Amino acid sequence: MEIPKIIGAGLVVIGAGIGIGRIGGSAMDAIARQPEATGKIQTAMLIAAALIEGIGFAALFAVN
C-alpha cells in the first residue's frame, strides 16, 4: 500500500509546481503590459503562490 501514497505525493508536488509556474508566468505577462501596476501584481502573485503551497503541504500530510 506504499506505492499509491508515493504516486499521490508526486502528483501533489507536480500540481503545485504547475500552479505556481502558471501564476508566475501570468504575473510576468501582466507586468510587461502594465509596468506601473508591478507592486499590486507582485503582491497578488505572492499571496496566490503561498495559498497553493499551503494546499500542497496539506495534501502531502493528508497522503501520509
Secondary structure, 3 states (H helix, E strand, C coil): CHHHHHHHHHHHHHHHHHHHHHHHHHHHHHHHHCHHHHHHHHHHHHHHHHHHHHHHHHHHHHHC
